[in-house]
Amino acid sequence: MAATLEAVPSTKTDEEKTEITEADAARELVRMAKEQGLSLTGPDGLLKQLTKTVIETALDEEITEHLG
């Protein structure tokens, strides 16, 4: 079974959370993965998990839009 990132409580305020950039989000994901011993690449790595999540989310949105 693939390892997944566990939720980590944020220390940022709500205002700081809304101003996060894509690069900040990526850095945070990489930091969390390393902290939890999750590989960045490979069959169970972070990159594969992110790719899978993005594709599934896009397909879900597309089918929802198509079906109404």
HELIX and SHEET records of a PDB file:
HELIX    1   1 ASP A   14  THR A   18  1                                   5    
HELIX    2   2 GLU A   22  GLU A   35  1                                  14    
HELIX    3   3 LEU A   46  LEU A   67  1                                  22    
END                                                                             
